[in-house]
């Protein structure tokens, strides 16, 4: 009864309220005509509120579409710009970060390499660099037939071996000692890096005085044990040994720190397992340390080979004057770097100097290929 009474009251409210014309007018039930706005139909009826209506009008045929909201065009344009900037940020940011390296490399490495290759195919003098005469590969054939080139190549190889092998062995032993927990280990690490921070000029001058024939400290120490003075500059093997000593002194500490960093990356569990199996310190060094830093050893060998091929400052200063350019009176310690300098800045033949530079570059490529082949062969055997 209560529900029936409430429905009766709602009906009276509709007949007497603002929507009474919708119930009383028969036109409200008629189908709306095209082109005219139809009355709104009630959707919900709640007590105390007017009904919410949805318009069912249909626009007339050929009527223009409704205008878009104000600012919708500019909003879509801003959205497109934001999307484009986001894509540029995600895809272009990595290239922007590495771009400075490639710009510097192109300006100071790639362009000189290409320009040097172009000069090597011409006859060019230092005084007239703008005048080039095309000679093709004549400079390369002349270099192939030049005895000085083969002498410089042999000297570069011997000095490289005399300096690289002891240097890396000493660096490996020094790094192994620094790897232990020693008092003042930081001091020793800094002291090992000090020779690397010394300029090549200062180091070469000091060692030149040490190896001086008449008043050098090395000959003085040899005289204490009854050995006569050695003319380190004019003797081929003595001169190459002295130059190798300078290189060893400068680069041993640097390579030792590289080995030390690699040794500290080896997990301690390997050493503990080796100790449990009864391995001595020497056996741990051979079976655990050396295999663990093998990649670093290869890296230092490559660096030392490149440095030996480009050796220039030490033999130049060791010669003390004009003999430094020619590598001694008989070219006994002339390297490829000194031969390049002699051709370009003493004989003023920039084309032949560029040819020597490219010969050094090709030599490094050959050595790199040989190293890769040897590495693959050893890996297959292992």
C-alpha positions in Angstrom: 0.0 0.0 0.0 2.9 2.4 0.8 4.5 1.7 -2.6 1.2 2.3 -4.4 0.7 5.6 -2.5 4.2 6.8 -3.4 3.7 6.0 -7.1 0.4 7.9 -6.9 2.2 11.0 -5.4 4.9 10.8 -8.1 2.3 10.7 -10.8 0.6 13.8 -9.4 3.9 15.6 -9.2 4.5 14.9 -12.9 1.0 16.1 -13.9 1.3 19.3 -11.8 5.1 20.0 -12.1 7.2 21.5 -14.9 7.0 18.3 -16.9 3.2 18.3 -17.0 3.1 19.3 -20.7 5.0 16.2 -21.6 2.2 14.0 -20.3 -0.7 16.1 -21.4 0.5 17.0 -24.9 0.0 14.3 -27.5 2.7 15.9 -29.7 5.3 14.8 -27.2 4.7 11.2 -28.2 5.0 12.0 -31.9 8.1 11.2 -34.0 10.3 14.3 -34.3 10.5 15.8 -37.8 13.8 16.2 -39.7 15.3 19.6 -39.3 13.4 20.4 -36.1 14.6 20.0 -32.5 12.7 17.3 -30.7 11.8 17.7 -27.1 14.1 16.2 -24.5 13.2 12.9 -23.0 13.6 12.4 -19.3 16.2 9.8 -18.3 16.1 9.7 -14.5 13.6 11.1 -12.1 14.8 11.7 -8.6 13.0 13.2 -5.8 13.7 16.9 -5.4 15.6 17.2 -8.7 14.7 18.0 -12.3 15.1 15.1 -14.7 18.2 14.9 -16.8 17.4 14.8 -20.5 19.3 13.7 -23.6 18.6 15.5 -26.9 17.5 13.3 -29.8 17.5 16.0 -32.4 19.0 15.2 -35.8 20.8 17.9 -37.8 19.1 18.7 -41.1 20.6 17.4 -44.3 23.4 19.6 -45.6 23.9 21.4 -42.4 27.5 22.3 -41.5 29.3 20.3 -38.8 29.6 21.7 -35.4 32.7 23.9 -34.8 35.6 22.2 -32.8 36.2 23.5 -29.3 38.4 26.5 -29.0 42.1 25.7 -28.8 41.7 22.1 -30.0 43.9 22.7 -33.1 46.7 24.3 -31.1 46.5 21.5 -28.6 46.9 18.8 -31.2 49.9 20.7 -32.7 51.5 20.9 -29.2 50.9 17.2 -28.8 52.6 16.4 -32.1 55.6 18.6 -31.2 55.9 16.9 -27.8 55.8 13.5 -29.4 58.5 14.6 -32.0 60.7 16.0 -29.2 60.3 12.8 -27.2 61.4 10.7 -30.2 64.4 12.9 -30.8 65.3 12.7 -27.2 65.1 9.0 -27.0 66.7 8.2 -30.4 69.1 11.2 -30.8 70.4 11.7 -27.3 72.9 8.7 -27.5 74.3 10.0 -30.8 74.6 13.5 -29.3 76.6 12.1 -26.3 79.1 10.3 -28.5 79.3 13.0 -31.2 82.2 14.9 -29.6 84.5 11.9 -29.8 83.7 11.3 -33.5 84.2 15.0 -34.2 87.6 15.1 -32.5 88.6 11.8 -34.1 87.6 13.0 -37.6 89.5 16.2 -37.2 92.7 15.0 -35.6 92.9 11.3 -36.7 90.8 10.4 -39.7 91.5 13.5 -41.8 95.3 13.4 -41.2 95.3 9.7 -42.1 93.5 10.3 -45.4 95.5 13.4 -46.2 98.8 11.6 -45.4 97.8 8.7 -47.8 97.1 11.3 -50.5 100.5 13.0 -49.9 102.3 9.7 -50.0 101.3 9.4 -53.7 103.0 12.7 -54.6 106.4 14.3 -54.6 106.0 17.1 -52.1 108.7 19.2 -50.5 108.3 20.9 -47.1 109.1 24.4 -48.6 106.4 24.1 -51.3 103.5 22.1 -49.8 101.0 23.5 -52.3 103.0 22.1 -55.2 102.4 18.3 -55.6 103.6 16.1 -58.4 101.8 12.8 -58.9 104.1 9.8 -58.7 101.7 7.0 -57.8 103.4 4.2 -55.8 106.9 5.3 -56.6 107.5 6.4 -53.1 106.5 3.0 -51.8 108.8 1.2 -54.2 111.7 3.5 -53.4 111.1 2.8 -49.7 111.0 -0.9 -50.3 114.4 -0.7 -52.0 115.9 1.7 -49.3 118.3 -0.1 -46.9 117.7 2.6 -44.3 114.1 1.5 -44.1 114.9 -2.1 -43.4 117.6 -1.0 -40.9 115.1 1.2 -39.1 112.5 -1.6 -39.1 115.0 -4.0 -37.6 116.1 -1.5 -34.9 112.5 -0.8 -34.1 111.9 -4.5 -33.6 114.9 -5.2 -31.4 114.3 -2.1 -29.2 110.7 -3.1 -29.0 111.6 -6.6 -27.8 114.3 -5.4 -25.4 111.9 -2.9 -23.8 108.6 -4.7 -23.9 109.4 -8.2 -22.6 111.3 -7.0 -19.4 108.8 -4.2 -18.9 105.7 -6.4 -18.8 107.4 -9.1 -16.7 108.5 -6.6 -14.1 105.1 -4.9 -14.2 103.5 -8.3 -13.6 105.7 -9.1 -10.6 105.2 -5.6 -9.2 101.5 -5.8 -9.5 101.5 -9.2 -7.7 103.4 -7.7 -4.8 101.1 -4.6 -4.6 98.1 -6.9 -4.6 98.9 -8.1 -1.1 97.8 -6.2 2.0 100.9 -4.1 2.6 101.4 -1.0 4.8 101.6 2.1 2.7 100.3 0.4 -0.4 98.8 3.7 -1.6 102.2 5.3 -1.5 103.8 2.5 -3.5 101.1 2.7 -6.1 101.6 6.4 -6.5 105.4 5.9 -6.6 105.0 3.3 -9.4 103.0 5.8 -11.5 105.4 8.7 -11.0 107.8 7.7 -13.9 104.8 7.6 -16.3 103.9 11.2 -15.3 107.5 12.4 -16.0 108.0 13.9 -19.4 109.9 11.9 -22.0 112.4 14.8 -22.4 113.3 15.0 -18.8 113.7 11.2 -18.5 115.8 10.9 -21.7 118.1 13.7 -20.6 118.7 12.1 -17.1 119.4 8.7 -18.6 121.6 10.2 -21.3 123.8 11.6 -18.5 123.7 8.3 -16.7 124.9 6.4 -19.8 127.6 9.0 -20.7 130.9 7.4 -21.8 133.4 9.4 -19.7 131.5 10.7 -16.7 128.3 8.6 -16.6 127.3 6.9 -13.4 126.7 3.6 -15.1 130.3 3.4 -16.4 131.5 4.5 -12.9 129.6 1.6 -11.3 131.0 -0.8 -14.0 134.5 0.4 -13.3 134.2 -0.7 -9.7 134.0 -4.3 -10.8 136.8 -3.9 -13.3 134.8 -3.3 -16.5 136.1 -0.7 -18.9 134.0 2.2 -20.0 131.3 1.4 -22.6 130.5 3.9 -25.4 126.7 3.5 -25.2 126.0 5.9 -28.0 128.2 4.5 -30.7 127.8 0.8 -29.9 124.7 -0.6 -31.5 123.6 -3.1 -28.8 124.7 -0.8 -25.9 122.7 2.1 -27.4 119.6 0.0 -28.0 119.9 -1.4 -24.4 120.2 2.2 -23.0 117.2 3.4 -25.0 115.2 0.3 -23.9 116.1 1.1 -20.3 114.4 4.5 -20.6 111.3 3.0 -22.0 111.2 0.3 -19.2 111.6 2.9 -16.5 108.8 5.1 -17.9 106.1 2.4 -18.6 106.6 -0.4 -16.0 104.6 1.4 -13.3 101.8 2.2 -15.7 101.4 -1.4 -16.8 101.7 -2.6 -13.2 98.7 -0.6 -12.2 96.7 -2.1 -15.1 97.7 -5.6 -13.9 96.8 -4.6 -10.3 93.3 -3.5 -11.3 92.8 -6.7 -13.2 94.1 -8.8 -10.2 91.7 -7.1 -7.8 88.8 -8.1 -10.0 89.5 -11.8 -9.6 87.2 -13.4 -7.0 88.9 -14.4 -3.7 87.0 -17.6 -3.8 89.3 -18.9 -6.5 92.4 -18.3 -4.3 90.7 -19.9 -1.3 89.7 -23.0 -3.4 93.3 -23.3 -4.7 94.7 -23.0 -1.1 92.3 -25.7 0.1 93.6 -28.0 -2.7 97.1 -27.4 -1.5 98.4 -25.0 -4.1 101.3 -22.8 -3.1 101.5 -19.1 -3.8 103.5 -19.6 -6.9 101.0 -22.2 -8.2 98.1 -19.8 -7.4 99.9 -17.1 -9.4 100.3 -19.4 -12.4 97.0 -21.2 -12.3 94.7 -18.5 -11.0 96.2 -15.0 -11.4 97.6 -15.3 -14.9 94.4 -16.9 -16.5 92.3 -14.3 -14.7 94.2 -11.3 -16.2 94.9 -12.8 -19.6 92.8 -10.2 -21.5 94.7 -7.4 -19.7 98.0 -9.0 -20.6 97.0 -9.0 -24.3 95.9 -5.4 -24.0 99.3 -4.3 -22.6 101.1 -6.3 -25.3 99.2 -4.4 -27.9 99.8 -1.0 -26.3 103.5 -1.8 -25.9 103.8 -2.9 -29.6 102.1 0.3 -30.7 104.4 2.4 -28.5 107.6 0.5 -29.7 106.6 1.1 -33.4 106.1 4.8 -32.7 109.3 5.2 -30.6 110.7 8.7 -31.3 111.5 10.9 -28.3 113.9 8.6 -26.4 116.3 7.9 -29.3 116.2 11.4 -30.6 117.3 12.9 -27.2 119.7 10.1 -26.5 121.7 11.1 -29.7 122.4 14.6 -28.3 122.2 16.6 -31.5 122.3 15.8 -35.2 123.2 12.1 -34.5 119.8 11.8 -32.8 117.9 12.4 -36.0 119.9 9.7 -37.9 120.0 7.3 -35.0 123.7 7.5 -34.5 126.6 7.9 -36.9 125.8 4.5 -38.5 122.1 4.5 -38.0 122.6 1.9 -35.3 119.5 2.9 -33.3 117.4 4.7 -35.9 113.8 3.7 -35.5 110.9 4.2 -38.0 109.9 7.3 -36.2 113.4 8.8 -36.6 113.4 7.8 -40.3 110.1 9.6 -40.8 111.4 12.7 -39.1 114.6 12.6 -41.1 112.8 12.3 -44.5 110.3 15.1 -43.7 112.2 17.7 -41.6 115.8 17.1 -42.6 115.5 16.1 -46.3 112.3 18.1 -46.8 110.6 15.2 -48.6 107.1 15.1 -47.2 105.9 12.6 -49.7 108.5 10.0 -48.6 107.8 10.9 -44.9 104.1 10.2 -45.5 105.1 6.9 -47.1 107.0 5.9 -43.9 104.0 6.9 -41.8 101.8 4.6 -43.8 104.3 1.8 -43.7 104.2 2.1 -39.9 100.4 2.0 -40.0 100.3 -1.1 -42.2 102.8 -2.8 -40.0 100.6 -2.3 -37.0 97.6 -3.8 -39.0 99.7 -6.8 -39.9 100.8 -7.3 -36.3 97.2 -7.0 -35.1 96.0 -9.6 -37.6 98.8 -12.0 -36.6 97.9 -11.5 -32.9 94.2 -12.4 -33.6 95.2 -15.5 -35.6 97.5 -16.7 -32.8 94.8 -16.0 -30.2 92.2 -18.1 -32.2 94.7 -21.0 -32.7 95.5 -21.1 -29.0 91.8 -20.9 -28.1 91.0 -23.9 -30.3 93.8 -25.9 -28.8 92.6 -25.1 -25.3 
